[in-house]
Amino acid sequence: MRWGDWVWSLHALYEATGEDWLLEAAERAQQQGFDWDHQFSVDMPKERTSVKGNSWDLNLTMHGVNNAMGVKCGGVWWRQSQNDADKQASFFALEQLDKYHGQANGMFSGDEHLAGRSPVQGTETCTVVELMFSLETLLAATGEPALADRLETVAFNALPGSMTKDMWARQYDQQPNQVLCTEAKRDWVSNGPTSNLFSFLGHFGCCTANLHQGWPKFAGHTWMKARNGFALISPVPGLVETELDGKKVEFLVQSEYPFRDTAQIFYGGEDATFALHIRVPAWAQGASARIGDEKFELESGTFAVIERQWRGGDKLELHFPLPVRLEKREEGTSTVWRGPVLFGLKIGEEISLVSGEPPHADYEVLPTTAWNYALVPEVSRFEIKETTISSRPFEARQFPVILNAPAHLIPEWGLENDSAAVPPTSPVATTQPEVTVNLVPYGSTHLRISEFPTI
């Protein structure tokens, strides 16, 4: 099922050694491995799955983590086959998962198996970090900028949204609309009652072991080698030190991205001529860069290339505008975005110890404020409030950005099976007065509504 990771490793060894038997081993792995192309194109489940009465092998094909890892297989094998159909198979896999199981936070559902598009179905934390790694490997293999957009969506939302902000407790399953984290029998396909507690080892320990690949691998892929130079994938704070043709190359990024719209990139290496490929997100309309008096207009959804002689002390100022935008989902709900950051309703939280000894303990989270609101879909009325960013940028007690938005309470929208019910159909008719609600970054929440009905 997971042969794509093995082939990726064999390719890395081949690049280091040049030994042909490694390519032969990769070909054998591909030939003997599960046919993910057929799975995504022919056997793809088109609705919530069921595991009852199935064979073990069939259930493995619907397993969320397996699908997240399987996404990379076509693109990884394309590096060796050079058959464009293999590369396209990975992009088609993402399209299919989004179409039938996609969620607002950049993920697809899987609790433990593919579960449809409802915002109260869960996604396993292992699936989050494995999809991130698949996106990273595909981006390195293909250079497709849309993969970086998707990677940031997952990294800045689903990943921090899956854990407490000190990273001592994680969920097995997170929900885009998550209003109650308790031990209860929810409408999961196959997971148990403790799956959405914030816990040290709850339900099963795999997520505790696996979540730690998320941030380091993301950091390691924010810069990549590129044709005639280097590629800046994401302008998060960081330092890269490497060499090009025997010359020292060093870039230092100072930014508060993704919560602020500017980044300063300092070159501290030896004088050298090379190309800097800047990935410009599809949402970054009007993006620009400046080096001294020289300004560059950057086309969104591309890798913009600045080729020049770089000298020690050069400073590149990058600007990605961050207007608030409202995006509609097929189910009729709406999501609120600012750059790559998804926003959710700020819900008051009561966090209680369930078992264990802090910090390695299990917690439930109960709401202390109303969560059942419909938004007024007028982005021009949303007020942006930027605040001081904590050393833990997704800190739940110090939100880096708050959006004040008009909304109406919808009293009839309640709970179902210990989760928020499916959002009412929009537009929602109501006699409730208009109020102002706070929307905060998804990754800063434990409880939230992120797929809203609208008035």
Backbone hydrogen bonds, N-H to C=O, Kabsch-Sander energy under -0.5 kcal/mol:
donor,donor_aa,acceptor,acceptor_aa,energy
5,D,2,R,-1.0
6,W,2,R,-0.8
7,V,3,W,-2.6
8,W,4,G,-2.3
9,S,5,D,-2.0
10,L,6,W,-2.5
11,H,7,V,-2.6
12,A,8,W,-1.9
13,L,9,S,-2.1
14,Y,10,L,-2.4
15,E,11,H,-2.5
16,A,12,A,-1.3
17,T,13,L,-2.1
18,G,14,Y,-3.2
20,D,18,G,-0.5
22,L,19,E,-1.5
23,L,20,D,-0.9
24,E,20,D,-1.6
25,A,21,W,-2.3
26,A,22,L,-2.0
27,E,23,L,-2.3
28,R,24,E,-2.0
29,A,25,A,-2.3
30,Q,26,A,-2.3
31,Q,27,E,-2.3
32,Q,28,R,-2.2
33,G,29,A,-1.3
36,W,34,F,-1.6
39,Q,35,D,-1.8
40,F,36,W,-2.7
41,S,37,D,-1.8
42,V,38,H,-2.7
43,D,38,H,-1.6
49,T,114,L,-2.3
54,N,51,V,-1.4
59,N,55,S,-2.1
60,L,56,W,-1.7
61,T,57,D,-1.0
61,T,58,L,-0.7
62,M,58,L,-0.7
62,M,59,N,-0.8
63,H,59,N,-0.5
63,H,60,L,-0.7
64,G,112,E,-2.3
67,N,63,H,-2.1
68,A,64,G,-2.2
69,M,65,V,-2.2
70,G,66,N,-2.6
71,V,67,N,-1.5
72,K,69,M,-0.9
73,C,70,G,-1.3
76,V,72,K,-2.6
77,W,73,C,-2.5
78,W,74,G,-1.9
79,R,75,G,-0.8
79,R,76,V,-0.8
80,Q,77,W,-1.5
81,S,77,W,-2.8
82,Q,78,W,-2.6
84,D,82,Q,-0.7
86,D,83,N,-1.8
87,K,83,N,-1.1
88,Q,84,D,-2.6
89,A,85,A,-1.3
90,S,86,D,-0.8
90,S,87,K,-1.0
91,F,87,K,-1.1
92,F,88,Q,-2.6
93,A,89,A,-2.0
94,L,90,S,-1.8
95,E,91,F,-2.0
96,Q,92,F,-2.6
97,L,93,A,-2.4
98,D,94,L,-2.3
99,K,95,E,-2.6
100,Y,96,Q,-2.0
101,H,97,L,-2.2
102,G,98,D,-1.5
103,Q,107,M,-2.9
106,G,103,Q,-1.3
109,S,101,H,-2.5
110,G,122,G,-3.2
111,D,113,H,-1.9
114,L,62,M,-2.5
121,Q,118,S,-1.4
123,T,174,Q,-1.5
124,E,110,G,-1.1
125,T,172,Y,-1.5
128,V,124,E,-1.5
129,V,125,T,-1.9
130,E,126,C,-2.2
131,L,127,T,-2.4
132,M,128,V,-2.0
133,F,129,V,-1.9
134,S,130,E,-2.2
135,L,131,L,-2.7
136,E,132,M,-2.4
137,T,133,F,-2.5
138,L,134,S,-2.5
139,L,135,L,-2.4
140,A,136,E,-2.2
141,A,137,T,-2.0
142,T,138,L,-2.8
143,G,139,L,-2.4
147,L,144,E,-1.4
148,A,144,E,-0.6
148,A,145,P,-0.8
149,D,145,P,-1.6
150,R,146,A,-2.2
151,L,147,L,-2.4
152,E,148,A,-2.5
153,T,149,D,-2.0
154,V,150,R,-2.1
155,A,151,L,-2.9
156,F,152,E,-2.9
157,N,153,T,-0.6
157,N,154,V,-0.6
158,A,105,N,-0.7
158,A,153,T,-0.7
159,L,154,V,-2.5
161,G,157,N,-2.0
162,S,158,A,-0.5
162,S,159,L,-1.4
163,M,160,P,-1.3
164,T,169,A,-2.9
167,M,164,T,-1.8
170,R,199,S,-3.0
171,Q,162,S,-3.0
172,Y,195,S,-1.6
173,D,195,S,-2.6
174,Q,123,T,-1.9
177,N,119,P,-2.8
178,Q,176,P,-0.7
178,Q,448,R,-1.7
179,V,177,N,-0.6
181,C,365,V,-2.7
182,T,180,L,-0.6
184,A,182,T,-0.9
184,A,193,P,-1.9
186,R,184,A,-1.3
188,W,186,R,-1.5
189,V,111,D,-0.8
190,S,111,D,-2.2
191,N,111,D,-1.5
195,S,192,G,-1.6
197,L,194,T,-1.4
198,F,363,Y,-1.9
199,S,170,R,-2.9
199,S,197,L,-0.8
204,F,202,G,-2.9
207,C,204,F,-0.7
209,A,205,G,-1.5
210,N,206,C,-2.5
211,L,207,C,-2.4
213,Q,210,N,-1.8
214,G,211,L,-1.7
217,K,213,Q,-1.8
218,F,214,G,-1.7
219,A,215,W,-2.9
220,G,216,P,-2.3
221,H,217,K,-0.7
221,H,218,F,-1.3
222,T,219,A,-1.2
224,M,231,A,-2.2
226,A,229,G,-2.3
229,G,226,A,-2.3
230,F,275,A,-2.2
231,A,224,M,-3.5
232,L,277,H,-2.9
233,I,222,T,-2.9
233,I,231,A,-0.8
234,S,222,T,-1.2
236,V,234,S,-1.6
238,G,253,V,-1.7
240,V,251,F,-2.6
242,T,249,V,-2.8
244,L,247,K,-2.2
247,K,244,L,-1.9
249,V,242,T,-3.0
251,F,240,V,-2.2
252,L,266,F,-2.4
253,V,238,G,-3.3
254,Q,252,L,-0.6
254,Q,264,Q,-3.0
255,S,253,V,-0.5
256,E,262,T,-0.7
259,F,256,E,-1.8
260,R,256,E,-0.6
263,A,318,L,-2.0
264,Q,254,Q,-2.7
265,I,316,L,-3.0
266,F,252,L,-2.9
266,F,264,Q,-0.5
267,Y,314,D,-2.8
268,G,250,E,-2.7
268,G,266,F,-0.6
269,G,250,E,-0.6
270,E,248,K,-2.5
272,A,310,W,-2.1
274,F,272,A,-0.6
274,F,308,R,-1.9
275,A,228,N,-2.9
276,L,306,I,-2.5
277,H,230,F,-3.3
277,H,275,A,-0.6
278,I,276,L,-0.7
278,I,304,A,-3.7
279,R,232,L,-2.4
279,R,277,H,-0.7
280,V,302,T,-3.3
284,A,281,P,-1.3
285,Q,283,W,-1.9
287,A,284,A,-1.3
288,S,319,H,-2.1
289,A,296,F,-2.4
290,R,317,E,-1.8
291,I,294,E,-2.8
292,G,315,K,-0.6
294,E,291,I,-2.1
295,K,293,D,-0.6
296,F,289,A,-3.4
298,L,287,A,-2.4
301,G,280,V,-1.5
302,T,280,V,-0.7
302,T,299,E,-0.8
304,A,278,I,-2.8
304,A,302,T,-0.7
306,I,276,L,-2.5
306,I,304,A,-0.5
307,E,305,V,-0.6
308,R,274,F,-1.7
308,R,306,I,-0.5
310,W,272,A,-3.8
310,W,308,R,-0.7
313,G,267,Y,-3.0
314,D,311,R,-2.3
316,L,265,I,-3.0
317,E,290,R,-3.0
317,E,315,K,-0.5
318,L,263,A,-3.2
318,L,316,L,-0.6
319,H,288,S,-2.8
320,F,261,D,-2.6
325,R,337,W,-2.5
327,E,335,T,-2.6
329,R,333,T,-2.9
332,G,329,R,-2.4
334,S,452,F,-2.6
335,T,327,E,-3.0
336,V,343,F,-0.6
337,W,325,R,-2.7
338,R,341,V,-2.0
339,G,323,P,-0.7
341,V,338,R,-1.6
342,L,340,P,-0.6
343,F,336,V,-2.7
344,G,440,V,-3.1
345,L,449,I,-2.4
346,K,438,N,-2.9
347,I,345,L,-0.7
347,I,447,L,-0.5
350,E,366,L,-2.4
351,I,349,E,-0.5
352,S,350,E,-0.5
352,S,364,E,-2.4
354,V,362,D,-3.2
355,S,362,D,-1.2
357,E,360,H,-1.0
360,H,357,E,-0.9
361,A,359,P,-1.7
362,D,355,S,-2.8
363,Y,198,F,-3.3
364,E,352,S,-2.3
365,V,181,C,-2.2
366,L,350,E,-2.3
368,T,348,G,-2.0
369,T,348,G,-0.6
373,Y,371,W,-1.6
374,A,408,H,-2.8
375,L,453,P,-2.2
376,V,406,P,-2.5
378,E,376,V,-2.5
379,V,377,P,-0.6
381,R,378,E,-2.2
382,F,379,V,-1.9
383,E,404,N,-2.5
384,I,382,F,-0.5
385,K,402,I,-2.6
386,E,384,I,-0.5
387,T,400,P,-2.2
395,E,392,R,-2.2
398,Q,395,E,-0.7
402,I,385,K,-2.5
403,L,439,L,-2.8
404,N,383,E,-2.7
404,N,402,I,-0.5
405,A,403,L,-0.6
405,A,437,V,-2.7
407,A,435,V,-2.6
408,H,374,A,-2.5
409,L,433,P,-0.6
410,I,372,N,-3.2
413,W,410,I,-1.9
414,G,412,E,-0.9
416,E,419,S,-3.3
419,S,416,E,-1.1
421,A,414,G,-2.8
428,V,454,T,-2.4
435,V,407,A,-3.0
437,V,405,A,-2.9
439,L,403,L,-3.0
439,L,437,V,-0.5
440,V,344,G,-2.9
442,Y,342,L,-3.2
443,G,156,F,-0.5
444,S,441,P,-2.0
445,T,442,Y,-1.8
448,R,178,Q,-3.1
452,F,334,S,-2.9
452,F,450,S,-0.6
455,I,375,L,-2.4
